[in-house]
Amino acid sequence: MGLLPGRKVTVLFKAPFGDPIAIDVGGYVLSLRKSEAQIITLMD
């Protein structure tokens, strides 16, 4: 899916009840459920 270490991730949209969310990963828009998004580790 393109979720690799070092990739920039930007949250684009959250649904009204918070599920799903849309993120941009290197120009690709990916829709994730909250349960899927919770396993992504973000670093500075």
C-alpha positions in Angstrom: 0.0 0.0 0.0 3.0 2.3 0.1 3.2 2.6 3.9 6.9 2.2 4.2 9.3 3.6 6.8 10.3 7.2 5.9 7.1 8.0 3.8 5.3 11.3 4.5 1.7 10.7 5.6 -0.9 13.5 5.6 -4.5 13.1 7.0 -6.9 14.5 4.4 -10.3 13.7 5.8 -12.1 12.1 8.7 -15.6 10.9 8.4 -18.2 12.4 10.8 -18.0 9.5 13.2 -14.2 9.1 12.6 -14.3 6.0 10.5 -12.9 5.8 7.8 -10.2 8.4 7.3 -8.4 9.3 4.1 -4.6 9.9 4.1 -2.2 11.0 1.4 0.9 8.8 1.1 3.3 10.1 -1.5 0.5 11.3 -3.8 -1.7 8.3 -3.3 -5.0 8.7 -1.4 -5.6 5.7 0.9 -8.8 5.1 2.9 -8.4 3.3 6.3 -10.6 2.2 9.1 -9.6 3.6 12.5 -8.6 0.1 13.6 -6.2 -0.1 10.6 -4.9 3.4 11.2 -4.1 2.7 14.8 -1.3 0.3 13.9 0.6 2.9 11.9 3.5 4.4 13.9 4.4 8.0 13.1 7.8 9.5 13.8 9.2 13.0 13.4 
